[in-house]
């Protein structure tokens, strides 16, 4: 299938669906990649599902990976609903829609691995938290106004007041940023 395009590269896959995760990891292994089980400092790339369950997103992980200068791509079933927010933050990021042929996924991973690295950007923990919160706010707002309302024609829900959105965000931001 993918030959050995990814030979020896350590790649982590963040995916909440075990079947999809297993299939992606098998394709990566067939292409020669080593599957990393954690975000140690020695990973070469990451594949991130945007929504990873229970209202948690991989956006804070992407921010940390960006700070570490580790290439990543988003592999998601929700590209249309969250692509706008992701593109606002990462205009050049690869966003792939599920399902996808394995050879296309392997080619995309090989491409991000061979792209020139950007200058390393360091942010404080509070900046990471603010960036993640801002992106999550955009994702939630876009999801509420398009996915929930478009099929039914119901007007978008009113925005929560009195800090309700911030309370919701506190629960949904990935603990990696705290």
C-alpha positions in Angstrom: 0.0 0.0 0.0 2.1 3.0 1.2 5.5 1.3 0.8 7.9 2.5 3.4 7.4 6.3 3.0 7.3 6.8 6.7 10.1 4.5 7.7 11.2 5.1 11.3 9.0 8.1 11.8 7.3 8.3 15.2 3.7 9.3 14.8 0.9 9.7 17.4 -2.8 9.3 16.5 -5.4 11.1 18.5 -8.8 9.5 17.7 -11.7 8.6 19.9 -13.1 5.8 17.6 -11.1 2.7 18.3 -11.9 1.2 14.9 -10.7 4.3 13.0 -7.6 4.6 15.3 -6.7 0.9 14.7 -7.1 1.3 10.9 -5.1 4.5 10.8 -2.3 3.0 13.0 -2.2 -0.1 10.8 -1.8 2.0 7.6 0.9 4.0 9.2 2.7 0.9 10.4 2.4 -0.6 6.9 4.1 2.6 5.6 7.0 2.0 8.0 6.0 4.4 10.8 6.4 3.7 14.5 3.2 4.4 16.5 3.9 6.6 19.5 1.7 6.1 22.5 2.3 9.5 24.1 3.3 13.0 23.2 6.9 12.7 24.2 9.4 15.2 22.9 10.6 12.7 20.2 7.5 12.4 18.0 7.8 13.3 14.4 4.2 14.1 13.6 0.6 13.7 14.8 -2.8 12.9 13.3 -5.6 14.6 15.3 -9.3 14.0 15.2 -10.9 17.4 16.2 -13.6 16.2 18.5 -12.2 13.5 20.7 -15.3 12.8 22.9 -17.3 14.3 25.8 -17.0 17.8 24.4 -13.2 17.7 24.4 -11.3 18.8 21.3 -7.7 18.3 20.1 -7.2 22.0 19.6 -5.1 22.5 22.7 -3.0 19.6 21.6 -2.4 21.2 18.2 -1.4 24.4 19.9 1.2 22.6 22.0 2.5 20.6 19.0 2.8 23.9 17.1 4.9 25.3 19.9 7.1 22.2 19.8 7.4 22.5 16.0 5.8 19.1 15.5 3.9 18.8 12.2 0.3 17.6 12.5 -2.8 17.3 10.4 -6.5 17.1 11.3 -8.4 14.0 10.3 -12.1 14.6 11.1 -15.6 13.8 10.1 -16.5 17.4 11.0 -14.4 19.3 8.5 -17.2 21.5 7.2 -18.4 22.6 10.6 -15.0 23.3 12.2 -12.8 24.0 9.2 -13.5 27.8 9.4 -12.1 28.0 13.0 -9.2 25.7 12.2 -8.3 27.7 9.1 -8.4 30.9 11.0 -5.7 29.6 13.4 -3.8 27.4 11.0 -4.3 28.6 7.4 -1.8 26.2 5.9 -2.8 23.1 8.0 -3.9 19.9 6.3 -7.5 19.0 7.1 -8.6 15.7 5.8 -12.2 14.5 5.9 -13.2 11.0 7.0 -13.4 8.4 5.5 -10.3 8.6 3.3 -8.3 6.1 1.3 -5.2 4.9 3.3 -2.8 5.9 0.5 -4.1 9.5 0.5 -3.7 9.6 4.3 -0.1 8.3 4.1 0.8 10.8 1.3 -0.6 13.6 3.5 1.5 12.5 6.5 4.6 12.2 4.3 4.0 15.7 3.0 3.7 17.3 6.4 6.9 15.5 7.5 8.8 16.9 4.5 7.4 20.4 4.7 9.9 23.1 5.9 9.6 23.7 9.6 8.4 27.1 10.8 10.2 29.2 13.3 9.6 27.9 16.8 7.0 30.0 18.6 6.9 29.9 22.4 3.8 30.8 24.4 3.1 30.9 28.1 0.6 28.4 29.5 -1.9 31.3 29.9 -1.5 32.2 26.2 -2.1 28.6 25.2 -5.2 28.5 27.4 -6.5 31.7 25.9 -5.8 30.5 22.3 -7.5 27.2 23.0 -10.5 28.9 24.6 -10.8 31.3 21.7 -10.7 28.5 19.1 -13.1 26.4 21.1 -15.5 29.3 21.3 -15.4 29.7 17.5 -15.9 25.9 17.0 -18.8 25.8 19.4 -20.4 28.9 18.0 -20.0 27.6 14.4 -21.3 24.2 15.4 -24.3 25.6 17.1 -25.2 28.0 14.3 -24.7 25.6 11.4 -25.1 22.0 12.4 -27.9 22.3 14.9 -30.0 24.7 12.9 -29.3 24.1 9.2 -31.1 20.8 8.8 -34.2 22.0 10.7 -34.4 25.6 9.6 -34.7 26.6 13.3 -33.1 29.9 14.1 -29.7 29.7 15.9 -29.8 29.4 19.7 -29.2 32.6 21.7 -25.7 33.0 23.0 -25.4 32.1 26.7 -25.2 35.0 29.0 -23.7 35.8 32.4 -20.5 33.8 31.9 -22.4 30.6 30.9 -20.2 30.2 27.8 -17.0 30.6 29.8 -18.3 27.9 32.3 -19.0 25.6 29.4 -15.5 26.3 28.0 -13.8 25.6 31.3 -15.3 22.0 31.2 -14.4 21.5 27.5 -10.8 22.7 27.3 -8.4 19.7 27.3 -6.5 19.3 30.6 -3.1 19.4 28.7 -3.2 23.2 28.8 -3.7 23.4 32.6 
